Amino acid sequence: MSAGAHAVTTNDFPRWDQELLFKILDNIHDVVLVIDSNTTIVYANEAYARILGVPVAKVLGRRLDKIEPDAAAIKVLHNGRPSDGADHLDSLGIDVVGSTFPLYQGKYIIGCISTFKNVTEVVELNRELLQTKGVADYLKEQLEQWEQLPLSFKEYVGQNRNVKETLVLAAKVARTDSTVLILGESGVGKEVLARAVHNASRRKDKPLIKVNCAAIPETLIESELFGYEEGAYTGAKKGGKLGKFDLAHSGTIFLDEIGDMSLTMQAKLLRVLQEREFERVGGSTTVKVDIRVIAATNRDLEAMIADGTFRKDLYYRLNIVPLNLNPLRERKDDLMALTKTFLDKFSKEVGHELRLSPQVVRIFQQYDWPGNIRELQNVLEHASIVCSGSSIEIQHLPAHIIPSNNEPPNVKDKPGELKEVVARVEKEMILAALANHNNNRTKAMNVLGISRRAFYDKLRRYGIEE
């Protein structure tokens, strides 16, 4: 036997002119692997060590079903049918492509031979190309549907103490790969916060892929998340399709309205969070992903767990770092700052300055905003379209937020009510002046026509914060 030959002998394996055979096999560029009927590796050529990086002596005599239980060679040994195509070697973490065929002695299978080459780099490159195209198509689709929201914590409008505490925690967790769960009512800005976390992370240059779990039909959500292979079902796209987890590889996936996901899909999602791998619909190949998960919901997940509609194990996987966003009615101190942000945007769109009248400021302060920040934005957009001048008045507002009785109170009803009315109007006028002049106090006091001392005295009296 030549020095380069590597083999062991078994009782049922045929004896060949080994010296000539090994010379031939060691000059083949592809890996050649031979196993006997017990899946014991009886031969590996020089290319095995060169391509796979494992010394041949370490695998000779070992059983392949213990090293790679899902290897194509084992299936060929069991069913006797030759196999061509791609395979993934879990023990080495590489992709290979090649052929495997059985060896017969009479009518009995006594082993099989596999020849293959390492195509990991090709597979990864193809995956990156498909992902790049998929992400580009996804972003194009999103740009056609809505404008991009603020992307960093600096652009996140919020001076409320609770909001600031949430943002400080969010900035800390953004630097890690920990799963984040954002909790809050509809319209409070959960997606804005998710984007801020992503853009403050090490993955900021990678994709952020959003999935609205409530908007996708139950019959389609699995293929949307994990993709599908060609022919997976009637009407499936030729060549298959990448799922949202494929598109988010190396980046972040944002699972919005996670509380609306069915129990069946919750179980499949749990596996992805635990193993960071999945299988496409209609496929058998395991796809590994490197992702950061941000989830959000307006549901009470703990109550859903008690009702049996949300998995407890999934909840603990998601609830590593919870971020709570208060509804707008609990952070009225941010109302005028948010209003100013939206008015600046709509002023550019309509081509002239927009500001709120004191009466509208009063209505805004008294309204509960059940639709939160999203409702505020919609109301201001409506008013900017209806208003022909620069001052947004009561008649420019949607009817549903205007109080049924907007008349001043009857001052005969209560002694001292006039002082209360005057104080309320003064506060509204100060807030309106600050909002209309980007919180510039000097301009606000000049517009109001009062001294600096009187102005700051009223700020303290009415509890108007920085």
Salt bridges, closest charged atoms under 4 A:
ASP30 OD1 - LYS117 NZ 3.99
GLU46 OE2 - HIS6 NE2 3.02
ASP65 OD2 - ARG63 NH2 2.73
ASP90 OD1 - HIS88 NE2 3.51
ASP95 OD1 - HIS88 ND1 2.94
ASP137 OD2 - LYS133 NZ 3.06
ASP177 OD2 - ARG202 NH2 2.43
ASP177 OD1 - ARG203 NE 3.03
GLU185 OE2 - ARG329 NH2 2.51
GLU191 OE2 - ARG195 NH2 3.17
GLU191 OE1 - LYS210 NZ 3.11
GLU222 OE1 - LYS268 NZ 2.76
GLU224 OE2 - LYS241 NZ 3.65
GLU224 OE1 - LYS244 NZ 2.93
GLU229 OE2 - ARG280 NH1 3.68
ASP246 OD1 - ARG280 NH2 2.96
ASP260 OD2 - ARG299 NH2 3.01
GLU277 OE2 - ARG271 NH2 3.11
GLU277 OE1 - LYS288 NZ 2.73
ASP290 OD1 - ARG203 NH2 2.83
ASP313 OD2 - ARG311 NH2 2.73
ASP334 OD2 - ARG331 NH2 2.92
ASP344 OD2 - LYS340 NZ 2.74
GLU375 OE2 - HIS400 NE2 3.13
GLU426 OE2 - LYS458 NZ 3.02
GLU428 OE2 - ARG362 NE 3.96
ASP457 OD2 - ARG461 NH2 2.75
GLU466 OE1 - ARG441 NH2 3.69
